[in-house]
Amino acid sequence: MAGTAVRKMSGSGWRLAWVCVFLLFLYLPIMLMPLFSFNDGIYVAFPLKGFTTKWYAQLFANEALAHALVNSLKVAIAASLISTGLAIFAAKAFTRYEFKGRQLGYGLIMAPMILPEIMVGISLFLIILALGLPLGLYTVLFGHVLFCMPFAISVLSSRLEGFDKSLEEASLDLGESPLMTFWRVTFPLTMPGIVSSLLLCFTISFDEFILAFFLSSTETTLPVYIWGQLRFPAKLPEVLALGSLILVGTTILIVAAQSIRGEEGMTQGR
Amino acid sequence: MTALDTDQAAVATPRAARRPAGSGRQLLKTEASKGWALMSPALLTIVVGLGGPIVMLLLYSFWTQHYIEIDHTPTFANYQQVLTQPIYLNVFLRSILIAAGATLTTVLICYPVAYFLAFDVKKHRLVWMVLITLPFWTSYLLRVFTWKIILGYNGIINSGLKGVGLIDKPLEFLLYNPFAVYLTLVYGWATFAILPIFVSLDKIDRSYLEAATDLGDTAVERFWRITFPLSLPGVIAAFLVIFIPTVGDYVTPQLVGGPDGLMIANIIQSQFGKANNFPLGAALSITSMVVVTLIAVGFVWMSRRVTERIG
């Protein structure tokens, strides 16, 4: 036993070292963004030139960027609400009911997950063109709903599978209507899943580029705006400042989301 | 749903038929119709919203374009071009190789990390989890672009090495090649592999491992005989979750690939942009969808057989 204990210790020691190297690989590149966003020079190269906050000042004065940000927020909020809304019912159908066509339906709804995004973008682009509809934020929103729904369904299904079906049956047996059962039993129990789904969809939509690139025309979202800026070297430090702010923003969002969810679902194995 | 549908469903689902008699009839009647009713809004959105466009894409792939006029006479000319011109075959091959390489590397890098999370971390699991997934949530565009900055002619590596005095002239081979695409894809998708592998490792019943140890397995034997086979579903999921989006990635090859590192998505996009040949772009899209699906299905089939043999 002592022998295995020693071996196990050294094994976990190696793994800890590997994880540390992995974390360096993950973090060093993105940390260049905040580092050079305070650098007083246009070129992103060593040596550093000195400290400045002027890129941030430029950023806050940039109206085109503010407009793109507002567009992205609108689309992301709408997309997360719509896809989560549709997904709640579908996830319930998949986890609660046994019926003919369930597998087929599940496969079809999950399809956007197994298609490269650019294919979805192009097919939507072509049909919108063929129907003579205008490209804009609504078309981006539609693409995002398609793209987010499978993620929402996965999150919600795993939550629904986790709770006891008999709670709903008890409520029905005790004379509560199906609607009230949903409102008073299912909904509160699914709430953490709904919140995770909303946050996940929001983040996916907010960061989504390819669909927005094909479907947005003149009303750009934030990633499409950033893409446009990447071509101009002089705009680079400002983009880095923006990236740093996004980094801070998502950090706060993710940490908040995880603290709400707590340790649940992370401690099953021992 | 009609009565006919529900009756058929009742026949098809013996599980539902075994319900207790009292409320059973009521439930039996509603099981299938409720399922369909709940599923249909999402299903309809996908079938109309994605099925329709894909049919459109398919139609386009059989048409031809003269400047801005579309000729609707059906033809296989686009597919003939896709399948016979070496440039397209090369790009397909390159995309598959780069994506497969990046996927394999990512899974290899991430497996020990997932193992660490599932078995070694006892306290503050959530903190580790957040720490590892956090970079993934920042803008994908900027994470990719960072590598252009790192590898560029006047980039971080070159200016750093020059500063230290190791090189006189910037190294030009770092950026704009397939390797840069591969490296950046590994970076961009690393976190994605951890979750599915972690979930399948975490599910493993710890008593199996104790039993193996008690019966005299060494830690290495125990890993290959129990832990690894049981984690295969997660590994397979990780492969698919990374291969499918990376093979169709547009951003990374566009930013760091250069002419020799372009992948299928870039070629397709150019048909809808500069090259302005929508039908050819559609044929390329359909072909790559078919190829990706075949690879994914083949991979799942193969790994099922492997899993059956060792599991």
Interface residues (C-beta under 8 A of the other chain):
Chain A: T4 R7 K8 G11 S12 R15 L16 W18 V19 F22 L23 F25 L26 Y27 P29 I30 L32 M33 F36 Y43 V44 A45 F46 P47 L86 A87 F89 A90 K92 A93 F94 R96 Y97 E98 F99 K100 G101 R102 G105 L108 I109 A111 P112 I114 L115 P116 E117 I118 M119 V120 I122 S123 L124 F125 L126 I127 A130 F142 V145 L146 M149 I153 D173 T203 D207 F209 I210 F214 P223 I226 W227 L230 V239 G243 I246 L247 T250 T251 L253 I254 V255 Q258 G262 E263 M266 T267 Q268 G269 R270
Chain B: Q8 A9 A12 T13 R15 A16 S23 E31 A32 K34 G35 W36 A37 L38 M39 P41 A42 L43 T45 I46 V47 G49 L50 G52 P53 I54 M56 L57 Y60 I109 P112 V113 Y115 F116 A118 F119 D120 R125 L126 M129 V130 L131 I132 T133 L134 P135 W137 T138 S139 Y140 L141 L142 R143 F145 T146 W147 I149 I150 G152 N154 G155 I156 N158 S159 G160 G163 Y187 A190 T191 L201 D202 K203 I204 R206 T213 T218 A219 L240 I244 P245 V247 G248 D249 Y250 V251 L255 A265 I268 Q269 F272 F278 G281 A282 S285 S288 M289 V292 T293 A296
